[in-house]
Amino acid sequence: MEKRKRLPESERARVNVADRKLGWIGTGRMGYALATRLLQRGCDLTVYNRTRAKAEPLASLGARIVDRPADLADRDIVIVSVADSPDFASVMTGPQGLLSDGSRVPRIVVDTSTVSIEVSKDIRAKAERLGTALLAAPVSGNAKVAKAGKLTMAVSGPRDAYDMSLSYLQVLGASVVYVGEGDTARLVKICHNLVLGVVTQILAETTVLAERGGISRADYLEFLNGSVMGSTFSRYKTPAFVNLDFTPTFTGHLLRKDFELGLDQGRRMNVPMPVSALVHQIVMNLIGSGMGDRDFASLLELEARGASLTLEPDSRKVPDGLTDEPAGGRPAEDGQPR
């Protein structure tokens, strides 16, 4: 395969967020938060969402709203944030899709969604035939993390397209990692979300075990978060575990989808994945118990039911690790409660 050339350093240096016309597809929880970040930086942004009303509030921040993905074909870079593979295929190659009029297409498409490698390869091939470079750029984090500017992003595809898009990607997240050509970023994100589910399940099991032993969830998780086992993820899931607030940021249905993508890749690559297969079955149980539309932190509730333990909300305010705000009721460094 011919090695793609990078943009000259001088050209990369000239790129800034005011240089190019941007398009955005998909204003769900994550897409809305990310599009808002671009608008707040003064980017020229035109937005499409299947339900127009959900995108219209962005107009007050300077966005132009359109009725079809195809209406974004004149943009330099179009960023996509949709739920799954069928949605991605629809907005890209459907009858009103971004690539439906082959005579005019954007220079670059950046897809931040978690979709299958096979679907991505098919769309990549069509995009390249038409002259559009596709970057796979799935993000790690939820809408709250996005709003705080702490998302991480793995990116793969043509290196010159990555260089041209980097200024905008850095607006969206705190860490942007180029992982190679093609769809390698898709596999990175799938692997990431397998870890996400497995870690949440062990958090649920150990939290229930601690509570059965008379330890409050808040105290156990404060200890864990302060240890070497604590992480950005465990910290921002702590309020959900303590307050039992399972308002969805990422649902059980979406987690099931990602586990099935991961297990499928394991089969294709002959990689045994016994722990992931077990947690997939637990996620299926979560959905079968009627909690699939709730945040996947409700794995805690499922675990408690299995232990015949009734959980009660703890109303204390606990930090989520995304801000500098201290835990409720405790003094800040200056000794004054906030």
ROPADO-555844 format. One line per 5 residues: number of its first residue (from 1); their letters; for each residue z, x, y of N, C-alpha, C. Coordinates in steps of 0.1 Angstrom, whole numbers. Atoms other than C-alpha are relative to their C-alpha. Last residue first. Example, Ala and Ser with C-alpha at 12.3 -4.5 7.8 and 13.67 -1.06 7.14 Angstrom:
REM residues 2
2) SA) 0,-9,-11,71,137,-11,8,-8,11 ~ 0,9,-12,78,123,-45,0,9,12
***
This chain:
REM residues 338
338) RPQGD) 12,5,-6,495,-191,254,-5,-12,-7 ~ 9,8,9,530,-179,248,-12,-5,7 ~ 1,14,-4,542,-151,271,-8,-8,-10 ~ -13,7,2,555,-118,257,0,-14,4 ~ -8,-1,-13,527,-97,273,13,-8,-1
333) EAPRG) -5,-14,-2,513,-90,238,8,1,13 ~ 10,-10,-1,510,-127,231,6,13,3 ~ 3,-6,-13,540,-147,220,-12,9,-1 ~ -4,-14,0,538,-168,188,-4,6,13 ~ -14,-1,1,537,-206,188,5,14,1
328) GAPED) -8,9,-8,501,-208,179,15,2,-2 ~ -4,12,7,485,-177,165,9,-8,8 ~ -10,-3,10,470,-153,190,3,-13,-7 ~ -11,9,-2,437,-159,208,10,2,-11 ~ -12,-7,-1,415,-128,207,12,-8,1
323) TLGDP) -5,-2,-14,386,-147,194,12,8,0 ~ 12,0,-9,366,-148,162,3,2,14 ~ 6,-14,0,395,-138,139,-13,1,8 ~ 12,0,9,403,-175,131,-7,14,0 ~ 12,-7,-5,438,-174,145,-11,0,-10
318) VKRSD) 2,-13,6,463,-200,132,-12,6,6 ~ 13,-6,-4,475,-231,151,0,14,-5 ~ -1,-11,-9,503,-249,132,-14,6,3 ~ 6,1,-13,495,-283,119,1,12,9 ~ -9,-8,-8,499,-276,82,-5,0,14
313) PELTL) 5,-9,-11,480,-303,64,12,7,7 ~ -2,7,-13,496,-315,31,-5,9,11 ~ 0,-9,-12,483,-304,-3,3,-9,12 ~ 5,8,-12,492,-324,-34,2,9,12 ~ -8,-3,-12,494,-301,-64,-6,-8,11
308) SAGRA) -8,12,-3,482,-314,-98,9,3,11 ~ -14,-4,2,469,-279,-105,10,-11,2 ~ -1,-5,13,433,-291,-110,14,4,-3 ~ 1,12,9,437,-312,-79,2,5,-14 ~ -13,7,0,448,-281,-60,1,-12,-9
303) ELELL) -9,-8,7,417,-262,-71,14,-7,-1 ~ 3,1,14,395,-290,-59,9,8,-9 ~ -5,13,5,413,-291,-26,-3,-2,-14 ~ -14,-1,0,408,-253,-21,6,-14,-5 ~ -3,-6,13,371,-256,-31,16,1,-1
298) SAFDR) -7,11,8,372,-278,1,1,4,-15 ~ -14,-4,0,363,-245,19,8,-11,-8 ~ -3,-6,14,328,-255,9,14,5,-1 ~ 1,-15,0,327,-277,40,4,5,-13 ~ -10,-6,-8,323,-314,31,-2,15,0
293) DGMGS) 4,0,-14,291,-330,20,10,6,9 ~ 11,-9,-2,296,-319,-17,-5,0,15 ~ -3,-9,-11,331,-333,-19,-12,9,5 ~ 3,7,-13,325,-363,-41,3,8,12 ~ -13,6,-4,341,-349,-73,-1,-7,14
288) GILNM) -2,11,8,306,-342,-87,13,-8,3 ~ 10,11,-4,299,-320,-57,3,-12,-8 ~ -4,4,-14,331,-299,-63,-9,-12,4 ~ -11,9,2,323,-299,-101,5,-5,14 ~ 5,12,5,289,-284,-93,11,-10,-2
283) VIQHV) 7,7,-11,306,-258,-72,-6,-13,-4 ~ -11,6,-8,329,-250,-101,-6,-7,12 ~ -5,12,6,298,-246,-123,11,-7,7 ~ 10,10,-2,282,-222,-98,5,-13,-7 ~ -2,6,-13,315,-203,-98,-10,-11,3
278) LASVP) -12,8,1,311,-197,-136,3,-7,14 ~ 3,12,8,275,-186,-132,12,-9,-1 ~ 8,9,-8,284,-162,-104,-3,-13,-8 ~ -9,5,-10,311,-146,-125,-7,-10,8 ~ -9,9,6,287,-142,-156,10,-7,11
273) MPVNM) -8,4,-12,258,-127,-136,11,-10,-5 ~ -10,9,4,238,-106,-162,9,-4,12 ~ -14,-5,-4,208,-90,-145,10,-10,-4 ~ -9,-4,11,175,-95,-163,13,7,4 ~ -1,-14,0,154,-95,-131,9,6,-12
268) RRGQD) 13,-6,-1,140,-130,-135,1,16,-1 ~ 8,2,12,173,-143,-148,-14,7,0 ~ -7,-8,11,193,-128,-120,-8,-1,-13 ~ 4,-14,-1,168,-141,-95,6,8,-10 ~ 14,0,4,173,-177,-109,-5,15,2
263) LGLEF) 0,0,15,211,-172,-107,-15,1,-5 ~ -5,-13,5,207,-163,-70,0,2,-15 ~ 10,-11,-3,185,-192,-61,5,13,-5 ~ 11,2,9,209,-215,-80,-12,9,3 ~ -4,-5,13,239,-201,-62,-12,-1,-10
258) DKRLL) 1,-14,0,221,-207,-29,4,7,-13 ~ 14,-4,-1,214,-243,-36,-1,15,-1 ~ 6,2,13,250,-249,-48,-15,5,0 ~ -4,-11,8,262,-234,-15,-5,-1,-14 ~ 8,-12,-4,240,-258,4,5,12,-8
253) HGTFT) 13,1,4,254,-288,-15,-8,13,3 ~ 1,-3,15,289,-276,-11,-14,-1,-5 ~ -4,10,9,284,-277,27,0,5,-15 ~ 10,-4,11,283,-249,53,5,-9,-12 ~ 8,-11,-6,300,-256,86,-11,4,-9
248) PTFDL) 10,-10,6,313,-289,74,-6,10,10 ~ 12,3,-7,345,-304,87,-10,10,-3 ~ 12,-3,7,369,-295,60,-12,-5,6 ~ 11,5,-8,401,-293,81,-13,5,-7 ~ 8,9,9,429,-288,57,-11,-7,8
243) NVFAP) 0,14,-6,450,-273,85,-7,-10,-8 ~ -13,3,-5,459,-241,66,1,-15,5 ~ -10,0,11,428,-237,45,14,-5,4 ~ 4,11,9,404,-247,73,10,-1,-11 ~ -3,13,-6,423,-225,98,-4,-11,-9
238) TKYRS) -14,3,1,421,-195,73,4,-13,7 ~ -2,12,9,383,-197,69,15,-3,0 ~ 5,12,-7,378,-175,100,0,-12,-10 ~ -7,4,-12,402,-149,87,-6,-13,6 ~ -13,6,4,389,-147,51,8,-5,13
233) FTSGM) 2,13,7,354,-142,64,13,-7,-3 ~ 4,10,-10,362,-115,90,-1,-14,-7 ~ 14,-2,-4,380,-97,61,-3,-10,12 ~ 4,9,-11,414,-92,46,-14,3,5 ~ 9,10,6,417,-73,13,-5,-11,11
228) VSGNL) 13,-5,2,430,-42,30,-10,-10,-5 ~ 0,-10,10,460,-63,42,-15,6,-1 ~ -4,-12,-5,465,-82,74,-1,12,-10 ~ 9,-4,-11,443,-111,63,5,14,7 ~ 12,-5,6,463,-113,30,-10,5,11
223) FELYD) -1,-12,7,496,-115,47,-13,6,-5 ~ -3,-10,-10,485,-141,72,2,14,-6 ~ 13,-5,-6,469,-159,43,2,9,12 ~ 7,-8,10,502,-161,24,-13,5,6 ~ -7,-13,2,522,-172,54,-8,9,-9
218) ARSIG) 2,-8,-12,497,-199,65,6,14,-2 ~ 14,-5,-1,494,-213,30,-1,10,12 ~ 9,8,-8,532,-216,28,-14,6,0 ~ 5,-8,-12,549,-199,-1,-10,-8,8 ~ -8,3,-11,569,-221,-26,-4,8,13
213) GREAL) -12,-8,0,555,-208,-58,9,-1,12 ~ -8,5,12,530,-237,-61,13,8,-1 ~ -7,12,-4,519,-226,-26,8,-6,-11 ~ -11,-4,-9,512,-190,-38,8,-13,4 ~ -11,-6,8,492,-203,-68,12,4,9
208) VTTEA) -7,11,8,472,-227,-46,12,6,-8 ~ -8,7,-10,464,-198,-22,8,-12,-7 ~ -12,-7,-3,454,-176,-51,9,-7,10 ~ -9,-1,12,430,-201,-66,13,7,4 ~ -5,13,4,414,-211,-33,10,1,-11
203) LIQTV) -10,4,-11,410,-175,-21,7,-13,-3 ~ -13,-8,2,395,-167,-55,10,-2,11 ~ -7,5,12,370,-196,-51,13,8,-3 ~ -6,13,-4,361,-186,-15,8,-6,-12 ~ -12,-3,-7,354,-150,-27,8,-13,4
198) VGLVL) -9,-6,9,330,-162,-54,13,3,8 ~ -6,10,9,312,-185,-30,11,5,-9 ~ -7,11,-8,307,-160,-3,7,-10,-9 ~ -13,-6,-3,298,-132,-28,8,-11,8 ~ -7,0,13,270,-154,-41,14,5,2
193) NHCIK) -5,13,2,260,-160,-5,7,-2,-13 ~ -11,3,-10,256,-123,2,7,-13,-3 ~ -11,-8,5,234,-118,-29,13,-2,8 ~ -5,7,12,212,-146,-17,12,7,-6 ~ -7,12,-4,211,-130,18,5,-8,-12
188) VLRAT) -12,-5,-6,201,-95,4,9,-13,4 ~ -9,-3,11,175,-112,-18,14,5,5 ~ -4,13,7,159,-129,12,10,3,-12 ~ -11,6,-7,160,-96,32,5,-13,-7 ~ -12,-5,5,138,-80,5,12,-6,7
183) DGEGV) -11,10,0,110,-104,13,13,6,-5 ~ 0,12,8,82,-80,23,12,-9,1 ~ 12,9,-1,90,-46,38,2,-13,-8 ~ 12,-3,6,124,-30,42,-11,-10,2 ~ -2,-4,14,161,-36,49,-13,2,-8
178) YVVSA) 14,1,6,162,-37,87,1,6,-15 ~ 3,-11,10,199,-44,96,-14,-2,-5 ~ 14,2,5,208,-64,127,-4,12,-8 ~ 6,-11,8,245,-65,136,-13,-5,-6 ~ -7,-12,-3,263,-85,164,-6,12,-8
173) GLVQL) -11,-5,9,239,-114,163,6,13,4 ~ -5,10,9,215,-136,182,12,4,-8 ~ -7,11,-8,209,-115,213,7,-9,-10 ~ -13,-5,-5,202,-85,190,8,-10,9 ~ -9,1,11,175,-105,173,14,5,4
168) YSLSM) -4,14,1,158,-110,207,10,-1,-12 ~ -8,4,-12,157,-73,215,5,-14,-1 ~ -14,-5,1,146,-65,179,8,-5,12 ~ -10,11,0,115,-87,179,14,4,2 ~ 3,8,-11,89,-60,188,10,-12,2
163) DYADR) -3,-7,-12,105,-35,165,-2,-9,12 ~ -14,-1,-1,106,-60,136,3,7,14 ~ -4,13,-4,69,-68,141,15,0,3 ~ 4,1,-14,61,-31,140,4,-14,5 ~ -9,-7,-9,82,-28,108,-4,-1,15
158) PGSVA) 7,-11,-6,63,-55,89,9,7,11 ~ 13,4,-4,88,-76,69,-7,12,7 ~ 10,-7,7,125,-75,63,-14,-5,4 ~ 13,3,-4,156,-84,83,-10,8,-9 ~ 9,-9,8,192,-87,73,-14,-4,3
153) MTLKG) 14,4,4,213,-104,100,-7,11,-7 ~ 7,-11,5,250,-104,109,-13,-5,-5 ~ 9,1,12,265,-131,131,-5,14,-4 ~ -4,-9,11,293,-122,155,-8,-1,-13 ~ 8,-12,0,280,-136,188,3,10,-11
148) AKAVK) -8,-12,-4,309,-160,192,-8,13,0 ~ -4,2,-14,285,-190,191,8,12,5 ~ 12,-2,-8,270,-176,159,3,-2,15 ~ 2,-15,0,304,-173,142,-12,3,10 ~ -11,-5,-8,311,-210,151,-1,16,2
143) ANGSV) 3,3,-14,277,-220,138,10,6,10 ~ 2,14,-3,283,-203,105,-2,-1,15 ~ -10,6,-9,279,-167,93,-3,-15,2 ~ -12,1,7,253,-144,77,11,-5,10 ~ -12,-3,-7,218,-148,89,12,-2,-8
138) PAALL) -11,9,2,185,-147,71,13,5,6 ~ -12,-5,-7,158,-126,88,12,-10,-2 ~ -11,7,7,125,-128,68,13,6,7 ~ -12,-8,2,99,-115,93,10,-10,-7 ~ -12,7,3,64,-130,91,12,9,-3
133) ATGLR) -9,-8,8,35,-114,109,13,-8,-3 ~ -14,1,-4,8,-138,120,9,8,-9 ~ -3,-10,-11,-29,-129,119,15,-1,5 ~ 3,6,-13,-42,-159,100,3,9,11 ~ 15,3,0,-45,-141,66,-4,-5,14
128) EAKAR) 7,-13,-2,-10,-127,73,-15,-2,1 ~ -2,-4,-14,5,-162,78,-8,13,2 ~ 8,8,-9,-11,-174,45,1,4,15 ~ 14,-3,2,4,-145,26,-9,-8,9 ~ 3,-13,-6,38,-148,42,-15,3,-2
123) IDKSV) 2,2,-14,38,-185,33,-3,13,8 ~ 12,8,-2,33,-178,-3,-3,-2,14 ~ 12,-9,2,58,-149,-3,-13,-8,2 ~ 2,-9,-11,85,-171,14,-13,9,-2 ~ 6,8,-11,81,-198,-12,-3,9,12
118) EISVT) 13,4,4,86,-173,-40,-7,-8,11 ~ 10,-11,-2,115,-156,-23,-14,-4,-3 ~ 3,-8,12,134,-188,-21,-10,11,3 ~ 10,7,8,148,-199,13,-4,9,-12 ~ -1,-5,14,179,-190,33,-9,-8,-9
113) STDVV) -5,9,10,168,-196,69,3,7,-13 ~ -14,-3,2,165,-171,97,6,-8,-11 ~ -7,11,7,127,-171,97,14,4,-4 ~ -12,-5,5,111,-149,124,7,-12,-7 ~ -10,11,4,75,-158,130,12,7,-6
108) IRPVR) -11,-3,9,54,-132,149,7,-13,-3 ~ 2,-14,5,20,-132,167,11,3,-11 ~ -9,-10,-7,20,-170,171,-2,14,-6 ~ -12,-2,7,-11,-189,158,9,10,8 ~ -10,-5,-9,-42,-203,173,13,1,-7
103) SGDSL) 7,-7,-11,-75,-208,154,10,5,11 ~ 2,-14,2,-57,-215,122,-6,8,11 ~ 12,-3,-8,-44,-248,134,-2,15,-1 ~ 10,10,4,-19,-258,107,-13,2,7 ~ 12,-8,4,1,-225,110,-12,-10,-3
98) LGQPG) 3,-10,-9,30,-241,129,-13,7,-2 ~ -8,-12,1,30,-272,108,-5,11,10 ~ -4,-3,-14,17,-306,117,7,13,2 ~ 11,5,-8,-1,-311,83,2,2,15 ~ 2,15,1,25,-289,66,-11,-4,9
93) TMVSA) 14,3,5,21,-251,65,-3,-14,-2 ~ 10,-11,-1,50,-237,86,-14,-5,-4 ~ 2,-4,-14,73,-267,94,-10,11,1 ~ 5,11,-8,68,-282,59,-3,4,14 ~ 15,2,3,71,-249,40,-6,-11,8
88) FDPSD) 7,-11,-5,104,-242,57,-15,-1,-2 ~ 1,2,-15,117,-277,51,-8,12,6 ~ 10,10,-4,108,-274,14,-1,-2,15 ~ 14,-4,2,126,-240,11,-10,-11,4 ~ 4,-5,13,159,-250,27,-15,3,-1
83) AVSVI) -10,1,10,180,-260,57,-5,7,-13 ~ 0,13,7,160,-249,87,8,1,-13 ~ -13,2,5,162,-222,114,1,-14,-7 ~ -2,12,9,128,-208,124,14,0,-5 ~ -11,-2,8,121,-184,153,3,-13,-7
78) VIDRD) -7,12,3,87,-183,169,11,2,-10 ~ -9,-1,11,74,-152,187,7,-14,-2 ~ 1,-13,6,45,-150,210,8,2,-12 ~ -11,-9,-3,42,-187,216,-2,13,-6 ~ 3,-9,-11,9,-205,216,11,9,4
73) ALDAP) 10,-10,4,14,-221,182,-4,10,11 ~ -6,-14,-3,46,-238,193,-10,11,-3 ~ 0,-1,-14,29,-273,195,6,14,5 ~ 13,-5,-4,21,-270,158,0,3,15 ~ 0,-15,1,58,-274,151,-13,6,5
68) RDVIR) 6,-5,13,54,-309,165,2,15,-1 ~ -1,10,11,71,-330,192,-5,4,-14 ~ 13,5,5,79,-305,219,2,-8,-12 ~ -1,7,13,111,-298,240,-14,-5,-4 ~ 11,10,1,110,-272,268,0,-6,-14
63) AGLSA) 10,1,11,143,-253,271,-10,-11,3 ~ 13,-6,-3,160,-245,304,-10,-1,-11 ~ -2,-15,0,197,-250,296,-13,7,3 ~ -8,-3,-11,195,-287,304,3,14,2 ~ 8,0,-12,166,-289,280,8,3,13
58) LPEAK) 4,-13,-3,189,-278,252,-9,1,13 ~ -11,-6,-8,205,-313,252,-4,15,4 ~ 1,2,-15,171,-325,240,11,5,8 ~ 4,-11,-8,172,-308,206,0,-2,15 ~ -10,-11,2,193,-333,187,-4,13,7
53) ARTRN) -12,2,-7,173,-362,202,10,12,-1 ~ 2,-5,-14,140,-348,189,13,-1,7 ~ -6,11,-8,150,-354,152,1,5,15 ~ 5,13,6,125,-331,135,6,-12,6 ~ -9,4,11,134,-303,159,-5,-13,-5
48) YVTLD) 3,11,9,110,-283,181,12,-3,-9 ~ -8,4,11,120,-260,210,-6,-12,-7 ~ 5,14,3,102,-240,237,5,-4,-14 ~ -1,6,13,121,-210,250,-5,-14,-1 ~ 10,11,-1,115,-186,279,-1,-6,-14
43) CGRQL) 13,-1,8,146,-164,275,-8,-13,3 ~ 12,2,-9,172,-164,303,-13,1,-7 ~ 5,-13,-4,201,-149,283,-13,-1,9 ~ -10,-5,-9,218,-183,282,-4,14,5 ~ 2,7,-13,186,-197,267,10,6,10
38) LRTAL) 12,-5,-6,187,-171,239,-2,-6,14 ~ -2,-14,-4,223,-179,231,-12,6,7 ~ -8,0,-12,217,-216,231,2,14,5 ~ 9,3,-10,189,-212,205,7,0,14 ~ 8,-12,-3,215,-195,183,-10,-2,11
33) AYGMR) -9,-11,-6,241,-223,186,-9,12,3 ~ -4,3,-13,215,-250,181,8,11,7 ~ 12,-2,-9,199,-233,151,4,-3,15 ~ 3,-14,-3,233,-230,134,-11,2,10 ~ -12,-7,-6,245,-266,138,-3,15,3
28) GTGIW) -12,4,7,210,-280,133,12,7,6 ~ -12,0,-8,184,-273,159,12,-7,-7 ~ -12,4,7,153,-264,139,13,2,8 ~ 1,11,9,122,-246,151,13,-2,-7 ~ -11,2,10,123,-223,181,-2,-13,-8
23) GLKRD) -1,14,5,95,-209,202,12,0,-10 ~ -6,3,13,96,-178,224,-1,-14,-4 ~ -2,14,1,73,-165,252,5,-3,-14 ~ 8,8,9,77,-128,257,4,-15,0 ~ 13,-4,2,89,-102,282,-9,-11,-7
18) AVNVR) 8,7,-9,121,-117,295,-15,2,-2 ~ 0,14,3,142,-106,266,-8,-9,9 ~ -13,6,-3,132,-70,269,-1,-15,-2 ~ -2,14,4,104,-49,254,14,-4,5 ~ 3,10,-11,96,-18,275,3,-14,-4
13) ARESE) -9,-1,-11,115,6,252,-3,-10,11 ~ -12,6,4,95,-5,222,10,0,11 ~ 3,14,0,63,4,240,13,-8,-4 ~ 2,4,-13,75,39,249,-2,-15,1 ~ -13,1,-6,88,45,214,-1,-6,14
8) PLRKR) -4,-12,-7,53,38,200,14,-2,7 ~ 4,0,-14,53,7,178,4,14,6 ~ -10,6,-9,58,15,141,-6,1,14 ~ -4,-9,-11,28,21,119,10,-8,8 ~ 2,6,-13,25,2,86,5,10,10
3) KEM) -12,0,-7,22,23,54,-3,-5,14 ~ 1,-8,-12,-9,13,34,13,-1,8 ~ 0,8,-12,0,0,0,0,9,13
***
